[in-house]
Amino acid sequence: MRVRLPSIVAVSAIAALSLGVVACTEAEQDQTAAEADAAGDNAEAAAAEAGSALKEEAAQVGSAIAAGASEVAQEIDEGTDALAREAQEQKAETQSDTRGNTTETAPSN
């Protein structure tokens, strides 16, 4: 079997280039993996920061809601107290009118 020298050189060159490409690809893969890990870490840190900010805002909103609810409850309490006073006044006025009508309509002999 007779092999020509240029064919062996060509095959050797292709093999060397293939090994170089594989080595380069592994290095690129390692670099890409490292960059992906860093990006994941950055995303995790950003998510944690956003979560912390959201938690703080939620706490502020909760405090505002609680303060508003307390104020509304106080206004309702004052309103029901006022209605109770008015009802008592109306009841007293009705009793007074009823007594006055009873004595005025009594037959005189």
Residue, then its C-alpha position, 0 to 999 in steps of 0.5 A: m500500500r502506497v500512501r502519499l506524503p501529502s495525504i498523511v500531512a493533510v490528515s495530520a493537519i486535520a487531526a491537529l486542528s480538530l484537537g485544537v478546536v476541541a481544546c478551544t471549545e472546552a476552554e470556551q465552554d469553561q469560560t461560558a460556564a463561569e460567566a453563566d455562574a456569575a450571571g446566576d449569582n448576579a441574578e440571585a443577588a438582584a432577586a434578593e435585593a428586589g425581594s428585600a425592597l418589596k418586603e420593605e414596601a409591603a411593610q410600609v403599605g401594611s402600616a398605612i392600611a393599619a393606620g387607615a383602618s384604625e382611623v376608620a374604626q375610630e370614626i365609626d365608633e364616634g358615629t355610633d356614639a352620636l347616633a346613640r345620643e340622638a336615639q336617646e334624645q329622640k326617646a326622651e322627647t317621645q316620652s315627654d310628648t307622650r306624657g304631655n299628651t296624656t295629661e292634656t287629653a285627660p277629661s276634666n270633670 
